[in-house]
Amino acid sequence: MKVLVTGGAGYIGSTVVSELVKAGDDVIVVDNLYQGHADAVDSKAVFIEADLADQAKLEEIFATHRPEAIMHFASYTLVGESWDKPFLYLRDNVVNALNLVETAVKYDCKKFILSSTANLFDEPERIPIAPDERIVPGSPYGESKYLIERLLHWMDRVYGMKYAALRYFNACGAASDVLGEHHDPETHIIPLVLEVALGQREKFIIFGDDYDTPDGTCIRDYIHVLDLAQAHILALRDLDENGSRTYNLGNGQGFSVKEVIETAREITGHPIPAEIGERRPGDPAILVADSEKLNEELGWVPKYPSLHDIISSAWAWHVKNPDGYEK
């Protein structure tokens, strides 16, 4: 299949591109390199530096390459930033997706996989979070993803565009020693903890230790980026047979902040000093997604559910690439 991957130079997107290439698909990557890295794009994929806000460029890309399917990762993704810059999320994320979908319809590309978010569920009534949990987005970022899901719902109704929206929390780990996680600024817990072990950061700040959890720190669902990639690919292959779907996607278990730090200490051999800070506003005690529907319908089971394996893969990449993709 010929697949257009937006945000395909980013952390998750580049891993999906690599896995698609291995599976024999023809891949076109579109990325503006705001958070992506050209060096992360598989050499067998076509790479185009472009912004989804440029609809004329999108027209040119679709006319030239005629993709049969889209995987959409390009997005502003920081929950905290979305509170400070809501228009960046509620306008740019949504309008750029609209540009992409409108062009896809024009060129009869009617398969769409959306990288969505479990931030759709701000205060879930059940843990793990089931796919039928009531949707109450937890931020402008979460709202932007929900608006895109609703857009796709109507594209299916009106034009027959089949889609799958995958809602997940914390992508982590490294796909290989050449594909890993590098953001600027970095906000994700595992690379931040590993930066301490690398001597790039003095200490790690834990945002509160008085939550209603066994060790007092927040519990989250961490899922290996390779497992995420396979879920996206399985969802794409299934569109013709079963049509549009939404899935919650998780590891099946949660790990606390202290468990992440302690596991990183074991793997790196570094003491990783940690300090207790103030709670962050809006942080629930426990967030874990329920993947049962995805397991049953697509046969997806995470291959790397172990926190030790996840952090070990990330550490191997960071040791080999201490400055990330910067050379």
Secondary structure, DSSP 4 states (H G I P E B T S, - for coil): -EEEEETTTSHHHHHHHHHHHHTT-EEEEEE--SS--GGGS-TTSEEEE--TT-HHHHHHHHHHH--SEEEE--S---HHHHHH-HHIIIIIIHHHHHHHHHHHHHTT--EEEEE--GGGBSS-SSSSBPTTSPPB-SSHHHHHHHHHHHHHHHHHHHH--EEEEEEESEEES-SSSS-----SS---HHHHHHHHHTTSSS-EEEE-S-SSSTTSS-EE-EEEHHHHHHHHHHHHHHHHHH--EEEEE--SS-EEHHHHHHHHHHHH-----EEEEPPPTT--SEE-B--HHHHHHH----S---HHHHHHHHHHHHHH-TTTT--
